[in-house]
Amino acid sequence: MAAAKTVTDRVSELRARRKALGLTRLELYAHPDDHEPIKAHAAKLQRKRAKGAKTPPASG
């Protein structure tokens, strides 16, 4: 049985996977009432980006 990974190992692997996806870390301070709207807007942008990536380029 393999030894359990340390927290440092797991975090390093997580960061490497995110970097491979082209993601970057952004840390910001916001009022607690703004947390959900910020998350919702980020999710909307992600869906828009994913939709754009699936659309084949127009030929012509």
GIQUI-V585117 format. One record per run of one state. SS is the DSSP state (H for helix, E for strand, - for the rest). FROM is the first residue (numbers start at 0). LEN is the number of residues. If there is no record, write none. Layout:
BEGIN
ss = [SS SS]
from = [FROM FROM]
len = [LEN LEN]
END
This chain:
BEGIN
ss = [- H - H -]
from = [0 6 20 31 54]
len = [6 14 11 23 6]
END
